[in-house]
Amino acid sequence: MTDSSAEPRLKKKGRRPRVGKADLLVFIIVGALAVVAFNLGRDQIFSLIYNPTAGLIVLIMIVEFLWLKSGDRTRLYRLENDRLRTKLRKDEDLLKRGRDLLHQAIESAEAEQARPVDWHQQATRLQKDIDDRV
């Protein structure tokens, strides 16, 4: 049972620009356009930077960053939990197969209709699957 198609995987995509980089680029472009369009001097630029509205904008950007970061973490945790659930199901399946094989071997020995080759081959196959898993 080495089928790994049930395991969720991260798909590799082309590099996309990150939100922070896009925000910074927009900020620089808008700032440059404002300086050119309104013919702002150094004193006017500093008064705009230290304005209470600018502080509110920075606070909103920080909250946006934290919100996006937590969303990424939540997605990664969900993927990891799905991967671990799949691994646990496979381990439980191996344990069930081992119990069934032991039960079959005990029953066949007790009934004296033992076919040691049959359950021996199954035991060998199960041992190989367990070794592949570990």
C-alpha positions as CSV (number, residue, x, y, z in Angstrom):
1,M,0.0,0.0,0.0
2,T,2.4,2.6,-1.1
3,D,-0.2,4.7,-3.0
4,S,0.6,8.3,-2.3
5,S,-2.1,9.8,-4.5
6,A,-4.3,10.4,-1.5
7,E,-1.8,12.6,0.2
8,P,-2.4,16.3,-0.3
9,R,0.6,18.1,-1.8
10,L,1.6,21.7,-2.3
11,K,1.5,22.5,-6.0
12,K,4.4,24.4,-7.3
13,K,3.3,27.5,-9.1
14,G,5.2,30.2,-10.8
15,R,6.6,33.0,-8.6
16,R,3.9,35.5,-8.0
17,P,4.5,39.0,-6.5
18,R,3.8,39.1,-2.8
19,V,1.2,41.4,-1.3
20,G,3.8,43.4,0.7
21,K,5.9,44.0,-2.4
22,A,2.8,45.1,-4.4
23,D,1.8,47.5,-1.6
24,L,5.3,49.0,-1.4
25,L,5.3,49.5,-5.2
26,V,1.9,51.2,-5.1
27,F,3.0,53.4,-2.2
28,I,6.2,54.5,-4.0
29,I,4.3,55.2,-7.3
30,V,1.6,57.2,-5.5
31,G,4.2,59.1,-3.5
32,A,6.2,60.0,-6.6
33,L,3.0,61.2,-8.4
34,A,2.0,63.2,-5.3
35,V,5.4,65.0,-5.2
36,V,5.3,65.8,-8.9
37,A,1.6,66.7,-9.1
38,F,1.4,68.9,-6.0
39,N,4.9,70.2,-6.1
40,L,5.5,69.2,-2.5
41,G,8.6,70.5,-0.7
42,R,10.5,68.7,2.0
43,D,8.6,70.3,4.9
44,Q,5.2,69.5,3.3
45,I,6.3,65.8,2.8
46,F,7.3,65.5,6.5
47,S,4.1,67.1,7.6
48,L,2.2,64.4,5.6
49,I,4.3,61.6,6.9
50,Y,3.8,62.5,10.6
51,N,0.1,63.3,10.1
52,P,-2.3,61.2,12.3
53,T,-4.0,59.9,9.1
54,A,-0.6,58.4,8.1
55,G,-0.4,56.6,11.4
56,L,-3.9,55.1,10.8
57,I,-2.8,53.9,7.4
58,V,0.3,52.3,8.8
59,L,-1.9,50.6,11.5
60,I,-4.2,49.3,8.8
61,M,-1.3,47.9,6.8
62,I,0.1,46.1,9.9
63,V,-3.3,44.5,10.6
64,E,-3.6,43.5,7.0
65,F,-0.1,41.9,7.1
66,L,-1.0,40.0,10.3
67,W,-4.3,38.8,8.8
68,L,-2.7,37.5,5.6
69,K,0.1,35.9,7.6
70,S,-2.3,34.0,9.9
71,G,-4.3,32.9,6.8
72,D,-1.2,31.3,5.3
73,R,-0.3,29.6,8.6
74,T,-3.9,28.2,8.9
75,R,-3.7,26.8,5.4
76,L,-0.3,25.1,6.1
77,Y,-1.6,23.7,9.3
78,R,-4.7,22.3,7.5
79,L,-2.5,20.7,4.9
80,E,-0.2,19.2,7.5
81,N,-3.2,17.8,9.4
82,D,-4.5,16.2,6.3
83,R,-1.2,14.6,5.6
84,L,-0.9,13.3,9.1
85,R,-4.5,11.9,8.9
86,T,-3.6,10.1,5.7
87,K,-0.5,8.6,7.3
88,L,-2.5,7.5,10.4
89,R,-5.1,5.8,8.2
90,K,-2.3,3.9,6.4
91,D,-0.7,2.9,9.7
92,E,-4.1,1.7,11.0
93,D,-4.6,-0.3,7.8
94,L,-1.3,-2.0,8.3
95,L,-2.1,-2.8,11.9
96,K,-5.5,-4.3,10.8
97,R,-3.9,-6.4,8.2
98,G,-1.3,-7.6,10.7
99,R,-4.1,-8.5,13.2
100,D,-6.1,-10.3,10.5
101,L,-3.0,-12.3,9.4
102,L,-2.2,-13.3,13.0
103,H,-5.8,-14.3,13.6
104,Q,-5.8,-16.3,10.4
105,A,-2.6,-18.1,11.3
106,I,-3.9,-19.0,14.8
107,E,-7.1,-20.3,13.3
108,S,-5.4,-22.3,10.7
109,A,-3.0,-23.9,13.2
110,E,-5.9,-24.7,15.5
111,A,-8.0,-26.3,12.8
112,E,-5.1,-28.3,11.6
113,Q,-5.7,-27.3,8.0
114,A,-2.7,-25.2,8.1
115,R,-1.5,-23.8,4.8
116,P,1.7,-22.3,6.0
117,V,2.7,-21.2,2.6
118,D,-0.4,-19.1,2.1
119,W,-0.2,-17.1,5.4
120,H,3.6,-17.1,5.2
121,Q,3.4,-15.3,1.9
122,Q,0.9,-12.8,3.3
123,A,3.1,-12.3,6.3
124,T,6.1,-11.6,4.1
125,R,4.1,-9.1,2.0
126,L,2.8,-7.4,5.2
127,Q,6.4,-7.2,6.6
128,K,7.5,-5.6,3.3
129,D,4.7,-3.0,3.5
130,I,5.6,-2.2,7.1
131,D,9.2,-1.9,6.2
132,D,8.3,0.5,3.3
133,R,6.2,2.5,5.7
134,V,8.9,2.9,8.3
